[in-house]
Amino acid sequence: MADWKSCTGAGLAALALTAGAHAVHARPVEIKAVPADGAAALQGAAKVGVWAMTNGTAGPHVAARDRLPAKLSLEPGRYRLLVRYQGARRVIDRTLEAGDGPATWRIDLRAGHVRLELRPQPGQPPIAGELGWKVRTYARGKAAGKQVAEAAAARPRLLLDAGWYEVAVTNGGRTHEHVVQVRPGEDVVYSVIARDGGS
């Protein structure tokens, strides 16, 4: 019969080797976001959140960053990502495979850029100076949509999810409104006309 101590020692050694062989190492991950497929990566202030997936649902919150691109370190596994940049937001699941080198996750926000301006009359130059802008999702009837962006500028350029929006701009105590459509990858200018006097 083999010696108990020698068997135990051999078993522990085997377990140690097995554990070492299956050790999980974190990998550097860079999260980039683009307005649409083929567009240049966004840079600057943003909200990035990462949750570990458990049985197909978001579990513990494991990382957060406030700029793009976002650099972090994650163990191999399945994750849920939230990326918010101005008025664009995307939630997507990604899998990180085991490996030694860095990984890059490129997130398509499916959004478009909109330059907003207020003109006194069609064909006249945009009003200069700081204006107050608010952007809400479009809602039928008298219901108010969800506010997704705001700005204090003469001609703000905003990134918004694809869809329809209600834009309100305040100037000289009056508010002027306009409905705009945003398509993925577009970069357009919308002019709000103040000729009606506003409200």
ABEGO torsion letter per residue (X at the ends): XBBAAAAAAAAAAAAAAAAAAABBBBBBBBBBBBABBGBBBBBEBBBBBBBBBBGGBBBBBABBBABOBBBBBBBBEBBBBBBBBEABBBBBBBBBBBEABBBBBBBBAGBBBBBBBBBABBGBBBBBEBBBBBBBBBBBEABBBBBABBBBBABBBBBBBBEBBBBBBBBGGBBBBBBBBBBBGBBBBBBBBAAAGEX
